[in-house]
Structures are given as C-alpha cells and as structure tokens.
C-alpha cells in the first residue's frame, strides 16, 4: 500500500489553538493544558515525570508529516504523523462531524509526543481533508478506513500500540477490535453503546416518518445552511450497527479502556457502564464533571489515556 508523505513544520509546542471546531462538543478557542485538581487519586502524576502539557515536550517531534493513505475504495485518507522516532505508534480517530484538527485529537497527540510515542491522527473519508463524500452512519466503513491505516503502518515496520477514538470514533475503534485481532489496546473515549439513542434528539421524534415520506432529511444549522443529509439507507446503516453484539467478539487479550465524562451532554455516561458489562478485558474510568468534549478536562483525559497506554509496556 503506497502513501504520499509531505514534511511540514515541526510541532514544537503542546499548546493547541483552533479558530473553529465543527463538533458540537468542542467550544473553546484556546486551550492551555495544565494538570487539574479534579484528577482521581488512582491517577498518579508522579508516575509520568515528563508529562507537563503546558511546557515544551521532553521528547520533541523529530518531524511532523502529512501522510496520505488510500483506503479500500481508492479514496485518499489524509493524516498528520507526529514522529518522535519511536517505532511504536498510537492511531487517533475523530468523532462525528469532526476531523483530525479538533482539540482532543491535537492534545492527545501532544501528550503522547511528550512520552516519546509516535502518534497519527487522520480524517475519515468524507471528513476534513480526506477524499470521499460524508455519510451519516458509516461506522463499519470507517472501521475499514482504520484498517487501511493500521495496515499501512504495519507495512512500514511500525508497531501499533493502541487505537483511540472519541465519540463516534470510540465506536469505530471498538468495531475494529471486534473484527480484527491485531491491536493489543483500544481506548474508547465517550463512545455510544446504543446507536438508537441520540437520533430523535438530532432529527426530531418523527424522523422515520419523514424518511419514509421524503427519503431524506437535511440537517441545517441556525442560519439555514445544510450541514449534512440523512438518507433512509444511511439511517438503516446506523440502526443496524449493533455495538453490543460487536463488543462480545473482542478478544480477551485485547485491553480496552473506556473514558466518559459524568456530565456528557451528548452521550450519557450510562453507555460507558454498558460497555463495562460486556467487554471482557475492560477498564472504565469516569471523569467527574467532564462534558462530551472534555472542554475543561483535557489534561485529566490525557493523563488517564497515558496511564493506560504506558502500562502496556509493564
């Protein structure tokens, strides 16, 4: 599998700044990451003495590369490789209506960098810079996009230590693990367990009636501009994706971490509890007071994720 690689400016700061963020869970324009006082006692900051997210990285990225990887449909997936020189790599997957540039993806990449771990964040097909058309649903199709990325780095003699996904991306990495047994660690950040939930909140109580009558629903923003279209087929794709059934197929040797905010306004924390009931090798960590985008809990999220990923070495 071929990939196009472009060198761009080195990433030398762990400050992540965005002018705008598409995902509704992200509302901050600037985030300076410093340790929070709310971090749970079982997370010991002293275990990672180099983890200082508001300071320059102790293991700075040697080069940040724009990497283009074709998926199985021939569409070019665009990502950013934070290469620290380590052969081990963590792949980061964004959520619904988001992309590789969102706050959480950038901050987690910086945290991994600070521990000397290479990270790769990319856009699923139809999102961000990647080719393809945006489609509602598409959970399994995005899992295949992730498959193309994993295979690319395996072929490049990298060791994929973990895959991590936020929101919809959390569901995607779990689906991936249920189908492919080539990843030892999976991090599900605020993923949805019951995909039948959340639809009425976005589309209205009569969404099925409208889909049956008109064949599609255009979701618009406050100014009346269409953001995306939901078709009968794409709705069926979502509703037929069974996370419970899939998670039962995750290998016992695959370590899974689920992180969820107790004040998540988009996906209830109860979904995280359901995952903990059915995934065999599972760790659940709830973040007190965190919303869906971890707007005020970015450092705590990164600490939890690092503890889990670094423990894979032990």
Secondary structure as GFF3:
##gff-version 3
##sequence-region A 1 314
A	DSSP	beta_strand	3	8	.	.	.	ID=ss1
A	DSSP	beta_strand	16	17	.	.	.	ID=ss2
A	DSSP	beta_strand	30	31	.	.	.	ID=ss3
A	DSSP	three_ten_helix	45	47	.	.	.	ID=ss4
A	DSSP	beta_strand	63	70	.	.	.	ID=ss5
A	DSSP	beta_strand	76	83	.	.	.	ID=ss6
A	DSSP	beta_strand	88	93	.	.	.	ID=ss7
A	DSSP	alpha_helix	103	114	.	.	.	ID=ss8
A	DSSP	beta_strand	118	122	.	.	.	ID=ss9
A	DSSP	alpha_helix	139	155	.	.	.	ID=ss10
A	DSSP	beta_strand	159	166	.	.	.	ID=ss11
A	DSSP	alpha_helix	168	179	.	.	.	ID=ss12
A	DSSP	beta_strand	185	189	.	.	.	ID=ss13
A	DSSP	alpha_helix	199	203	.	.	.	ID=ss14
A	DSSP	alpha_helix	207	214	.	.	.	ID=ss15
A	DSSP	beta_strand	216	220	.	.	.	ID=ss16
A	DSSP	beta_strand	226	231	.	.	.	ID=ss17
A	DSSP	alpha_helix	232	239	.	.	.	ID=ss18
A	DSSP	alpha_helix	243	247	.	.	.	ID=ss19
A	DSSP	beta_strand	255	261	.	.	.	ID=ss20
A	DSSP	alpha_helix	270	278	.	.	.	ID=ss21
A	DSSP	beta_strand	282	287	.	.	.	ID=ss22
A	DSSP	alpha_helix	298	311	.	.	.	ID=ss23
###
